Amino acid sequence: MYFLTGVRLGVCGGGRRCVSVPCFRGVRSLRGFSSSGNEEGTSEGTAAASSNTDSVYDVIVSGGGMVGTAMACSLGFDPNLQGKKILLLEAGNKKEFEVPESYSTRVSSINPGSATLLSGIGAWDHILNMRCKPFNRMQVWDACSDAMITFDKENLEDEMGYVVENDVVMAALTKQLDAVSDQVKVQYRSRAVRYTWPLPYQTAESNPWVQVELASGQQLQTKLLIGADGPNSTVRKAAGMQTVQWNYEQSAVVAVLHLSEPTENNVAWQRFLPTGPIALLPLSDSASSLVWSTTHQHAMDLLALDDESFVDAINSAFWSNENHSELIHTAGTVFRSALSLLMPSGTSPRQLPPSVSRVGPKSKAMFPLGLGHASEYIRYRVALIGDAAHRVHPLAGQGVNLGFGDVACLTRHLSQAAFDGRDLGATRHLLEYETERQRHNLPMMAAIDILKRLYSTKMAPFVLLRTLGLQATSAVPPLKEQIMAFASK
């Protein structure tokens, strides 16, 4: 069992008060603060201790997925980090990408904050020139009642987010890596098999850097190792960072769907079924991406269906009222009427989801769902980002956005450290990164987990509770705006 300790209040430099994030008692270990006082020294102060400076990198990013590649790009484009040696390790081959005619099932919902990051490193223009679909409205409703909530910007022409294929994001980031090839080196087909960690204090014989051994036998050293190697992160495990995690006993079924007729298709749809949420994300005026979270057995049954039956199951999931209760319907109607009298401007018109006509060939797939969170994101000379630090349910579309948020935050703190002439691997600014991100990630993950559990039951008291709560939230525009602002960071 893990227990949340109390929030600690301390004093930061300059007399500012700062609050540390809640941490897990019994898991947080010694961060490696130097007893000799050298840990916060400049990066040049201990450079002579390395016997092979050619193999010493300022930063090594382990993992070349979307988040890891964005991290390497972001560091490479930062003006304060010019002249630093940065290495990206990617286990796979470099992929040459041309936009195919058909859509991929692996897509991400990119929020405005992530779009800003990608724009800042020059990747967003490539994405726009390839393929993406903006949406300016989201409609969420309950399969067990008439409760519904919509999210949109005050100006309906403003985008809430963008649905982008993962391959498109990777192709755009790879192009930008090529643009900073003098700053960032990429080693493909390179897999780390062993890490040797530096001592928190230095002796005459000790190596001050993280040592990385690749499967090829190559030995590397780095002043800062960034783990971006996914939910089964070897960096996290090798560093002894504990995680709190559990499986949801659910799988997500994904597919490319073609609509019965072309529409503007600028709405993201999500309906909460008793077995899990089903979502339809726009890809084009005539195609959408399916993400259906359900039980493992139901997911396997869905994949076993022929295409026509699979399409019928999807349309039924969005349109059927078989889970409605007369009692809940009556209570919801009365409550909604009362809210409309109190706040007439808080109600939104209900739109009908599009009808699906067929499924893309060989586009059906499934993957297991779970939650995971590292009790700490950093150690001396080590930092975790993306799924290596946190894993969430896809119902809010926040997975890759949390990772891109990590990238923006860590880049900012490393840039400031470089500007101040500090060691990039020092714990001080890494702790600032951890604190800032956990303050954002933990509430988001808790909210997603609560929603998942609240909507995974047909018990009348819980259905009534979520019906009234959803209608009340929908009737208060300032509250909806706060939710959208938090999810957009």
Solvent accessible surface area in square Angstrom, and as a share of the most:
residue,aa,sasa,rsa
1,M,195,0.87
2,Y,85,0.32
3,F,99,0.41
4,L,115,0.57
5,T,38,0.22
6,G,56,0.54
7,V,88,0.51
8,R,132,0.48
9,L,113,0.56
10,G,32,0.31
11,V,119,0.69
12,C,39,0.23
13,G,50,0.48
14,G,86,0.83
15,G,61,0.59
16,R,150,0.55
17,R,184,0.67
18,C,48,0.29
19,V,55,0.32
20,S,32,0.21
21,V,8,0.05
22,P,45,0.28
23,C,7,0.04
24,F,24,0.10
25,R,142,0.52
26,G,81,0.78
27,V,11,0.06
28,R,62,0.23
29,S,48,0.31
30,L,135,0.67
31,R,17,0.06
32,G,7,0.07
33,F,103,0.43
34,S,21,0.13
35,S,106,0.68
36,S,63,0.40
37,G,57,0.55
38,N,78,0.40
39,E,6,0.03
40,E,66,0.29
41,G,32,0.31
42,T,67,0.39
43,S,5,0.03
44,E,126,0.56
45,G,61,0.59
46,T,34,0.20
47,A,36,0.28
48,A,101,0.79
49,A,59,0.46
50,S,9,0.06
51,S,119,0.77
52,N,76,0.39
53,T,83,0.48
54,D,118,0.61
55,S,18,0.12
56,V,13,0.07
57,Y,18,0.07
58,D,15,0.08
59,V,2,0.01
60,I,0,0.00
61,V,0,0.00
62,S,9,0.06
63,G,15,0.14
64,G,8,0.08
65,G,39,0.37
66,M,30,0.13
67,V,22,0.12
68,G,1,0.01
69,T,3,0.02
70,A,0,0.00
71,M,0,0.00
72,A,0,0.00
73,C,0,0.00
74,S,8,0.05
75,L,1,0.00
76,G,1,0.01
77,F,70,0.29
78,D,21,0.11
79,P,103,0.65
80,N,63,0.32
81,L,2,0.01
82,Q,104,0.46
83,G,70,0.67
84,K,41,0.17
85,K,82,0.35
86,I,3,0.01
87,L,0,0.00
88,L,3,0.02
89,L,5,0.02
90,E,38,0.17
91,A,64,0.50
92,G,29,0.28
93,N,96,0.49
94,K,88,0.37
95,K,167,0.71
96,E,157,0.70
97,F,62,0.26
98,E,154,0.69
99,V,61,0.35
100,P,62,0.39
101,E,171,0.77
102,S,76,0.49
103,Y,47,0.18
104,S,28,0.18
105,T,26,0.15
106,R,143,0.52
107,V,26,0.15
108,S,13,0.09
109,S,23,0.15
110,I,0,0.00
111,N,11,0.06
112,P,40,0.25
113,G,28,0.27
114,S,3,0.02
115,A,11,0.08
116,T,96,0.56
117,L,22,0.11
118,L,0,0.00
119,S,63,0.41
120,G,65,0.63
121,I,10,0.05
122,G,26,0.25
123,A,0,0.00
124,W,24,0.08
125,D,94,0.49
126,H,50,0.22
127,I,0,0.00
128,L,95,0.47
129,N,124,0.64
130,M,39,0.17
131,R,41,0.15
132,C,31,0.19
133,K,30,0.13
134,P,48,0.30
135,F,6,0.03
136,N,28,0.14
137,R,25,0.09
138,M,53,0.24
139,Q,1,0.01
140,V,12,0.07
141,W,14,0.05
142,D,1,0.00
143,A,1,0.01
144,C,3,0.02
145,S,3,0.02
146,D,38,0.20
147,A,0,0.00
148,M,22,0.10
149,I,5,0.03
150,T,1,0.00
151,F,23,0.09
152,D,38,0.20
153,K,57,0.24
154,E,177,0.79
155,N,78,0.40
156,L,103,0.51
157,E,142,0.64
158,D,63,0.32
159,E,67,0.30
160,M,27,0.12
161,G,1,0.01
162,Y,36,0.14
163,V,2,0.01
164,V,1,0.00
165,E,7,0.03
166,N,18,0.09
167,D,53,0.27
168,V,0,0.00
169,V,0,0.00
170,M,52,0.23
171,A,12,0.09
172,A,0,0.00
173,L,0,0.00
174,T,24,0.14
175,K,100,0.42
176,Q,20,0.09
177,L,7,0.04
178,D,77,0.40
179,A,67,0.52
180,V,11,0.07
181,S,78,0.51
182,D,137,0.71
183,Q,21,0.09
184,V,4,0.02
185,K,98,0.42
186,V,38,0.22
187,Q,25,0.11
188,Y,68,0.26
189,R,189,0.69
190,S,13,0.08
191,R,144,0.52
192,A,14,0.11
193,V,72,0.41
194,R,149,0.54
195,Y,21,0.08
196,T,66,0.38
197,W,75,0.26
198,P,17,0.11
199,L,78,0.39
200,P,32,0.20
201,Y,96,0.37
202,Q,48,0.21
203,T,68,0.39
204,A,106,0.82
205,E,157,0.70
206,S,23,0.15
207,N,43,0.22
208,P,1,0.01
209,W,1,0.00
210,V,0,0.00
211,Q,58,0.26
212,V,0,0.00
213,E,39,0.17
214,L,4,0.02
215,A,58,0.45
216,S,99,0.64
217,G,44,0.42
218,Q,75,0.33
219,Q,105,0.47
220,L,3,0.02
221,Q,18,0.08
222,T,0,0.00
223,K,24,0.10
224,L,0,0.00
225,L,0,0.00
226,I,0,0.00
227,G,0,0.00
228,A,14,0.11
229,D,42,0.22
230,G,19,0.18
231,P,55,0.35
232,N,113,0.58
233,S,0,0.00
234,T,74,0.43
235,V,0,0.00
236,R,15,0.05
237,K,123,0.52
238,A,49,0.38
239,A,11,0.08
240,G,35,0.33
241,M,9,0.04
242,Q,85,0.38
243,T,28,0.16
244,V,24,0.14
245,Q,117,0.52
246,W,100,0.35
247,N,103,0.53
248,Y,13,0.05
249,E,117,0.53
250,Q,9,0.04
251,S,1,0.01
252,A,0,0.00
253,V,0,0.00
254,V,12,0.07
255,A,0,0.00
256,V,4,0.03
257,L,0,0.00
258,H,42,0.19
259,L,12,0.06
260,S,64,0.41
261,E,116,0.52
262,P,103,0.65
263,T,56,0.33
264,E,130,0.58
265,N,11,0.06
266,N,31,0.16
267,V,9,0.05
268,A,2,0.02
269,W,14,0.05
270,Q,19,0.08
271,R,6,0.02
272,F,8,0.03
273,L,16,0.08
274,P,25,0.16
275,T,55,0.32
276,G,2,0.02
277,P,6,0.04
278,I,0,0.00
279,A,12,0.09
280,L,1,0.00
281,L,28,0.14
282,P,1,0.00
283,L,8,0.04
284,S,28,0.18
285,D,71,0.37
286,S,48,0.31
287,A,3,0.02
288,S,1,0.01
289,S,0,0.00
290,L,0,0.00
291,V,25,0.15
292,W,7,0.02
293,S,2,0.01
294,T,0,0.00
295,T,57,0.33
296,H,66,0.29
297,Q,110,0.49
298,H,59,0.27
299,A,0,0.00
300,M,96,0.43
301,D,68,0.35
302,L,3,0.02
303,L,52,0.26
304,A,87,0.68
305,L,65,0.32
306,D,90,0.46
307,D,73,0.38
308,E,131,0.59
309,S,41,0.27
310,F,0,0.00
311,V,10,0.06
312,D,84,0.43
313,A,26,0.20
314,I,0,0.00
315,N,34,0.18
316,S,57,0.36
317,A,11,0.09
318,F,6,0.03
319,W,111,0.39
320,S,36,0.23
321,N,93,0.48
322,E,146,0.66
323,N,42,0.22
324,H,56,0.25
325,S,46,0.30
326,E,131,0.59
327,L,127,0.63
328,I,4,0.02
329,H,73,0.32
330,T,69,0.40
331,A,33,0.25
332,G,3,0.02
333,T,53,0.31
334,V,99,0.57
335,F,63,0.26
336,R,83,0.30
337,S,59,0.38
338,A,44,0.34
339,L,23,0.12
340,S,41,0.27
341,L,151,0.75
342,L,139,0.69
343,M,67,0.30
344,P,101,0.63
345,S,96,0.62
346,G,3,0.03
347,T,70,0.41
348,S,32,0.21
349,P,99,0.62
350,R,105,0.38
351,Q,71,0.32
352,L,123,0.61
353,P,10,0.06
354,P,23,0.15
355,S,48,0.31
356,V,5,0.03
357,S,60,0.39
358,R,131,0.48
359,V,9,0.05
360,G,5,0.05
361,P,108,0.68
362,K,212,0.90
363,S,12,0.08
364,K,54,0.23
365,A,43,0.33
366,M,65,0.29
367,F,88,0.37
368,P,88,0.55
369,L,9,0.04
370,G,1,0.01
371,L,12,0.06
372,G,10,0.09
373,H,7,0.03
374,A,1,0.01
375,S,1,0.01
376,E,0,0.00
377,Y,0,0.00
378,I,0,0.00
379,R,43,0.16
380,Y,18,0.07
381,R,4,0.01
382,V,1,0.01
383,A,0,0.00
384,L,0,0.00
385,I,0,0.00
386,G,2,0.02
387,D,62,0.32
388,A,0,0.00
389,A,2,0.02
390,H,3,0.02
391,R,67,0.24
392,V,19,0.11
393,H,1,0.00
394,P,42,0.26
395,L,14,0.07
396,A,41,0.32
397,G,26,0.25
398,Q,11,0.05
399,G,29,0.28
400,V,22,0.13
401,N,3,0.02
402,L,1,0.01
403,G,0,0.00
404,F,2,0.01
405,G,13,0.12
406,D,0,0.00
407,V,0,0.00
408,A,40,0.31
409,C,3,0.02
410,L,0,0.00
411,T,13,0.07
412,R,122,0.45
413,H,27,0.12
414,L,0,0.00
415,S,12,0.08
416,Q,91,0.41
417,A,0,0.00
418,A,19,0.15
419,F,142,0.59
420,D,71,0.37
421,G,33,0.31
422,R,38,0.14
423,D,5,0.03
424,L,1,0.00
425,G,0,0.00
426,A,0,0.00
427,T,0,0.00
428,R,127,0.46
429,H,1,0.00
430,L,0,0.00
431,L,51,0.26
432,E,71,0.32
433,Y,0,0.00
434,E,3,0.02
435,T,29,0.17
436,E,64,0.29
437,R,19,0.07
438,Q,2,0.01
439,R,115,0.42
440,H,17,0.08
441,N,0,0.00
442,L,38,0.19
443,P,65,0.41
444,M,12,0.06
445,M,8,0.03
446,A,52,0.40
447,A,50,0.39
448,I,4,0.02
449,D,18,0.09
450,I,108,0.55
451,L,71,0.35
452,K,22,0.09
453,R,123,0.45
454,L,42,0.21
455,Y,9,0.03
456,S,43,0.28
457,T,29,0.17
458,K,126,0.53
459,M,117,0.52
460,A,51,0.39
461,P,93,0.58
462,F,88,0.37
463,V,3,0.02
464,L,60,0.30
465,L,111,0.55
466,R,6,0.02
467,T,1,0.00
468,L,56,0.28
469,G,35,0.34
470,L,25,0.12
471,Q,9,0.04
472,A,36,0.28
473,T,28,0.16
474,S,10,0.06
475,A,4,0.03
476,V,51,0.29
477,P,42,0.26
478,P,83,0.52
479,L,82,0.41
480,K,21,0.09
481,E,95,0.43
482,Q,124,0.55
483,I,72,0.37
484,M,22,0.10
485,A,53,0.41
486,F,66,0.27
487,A,31,0.24
488,S,27,0.17
489,K,130,0.55
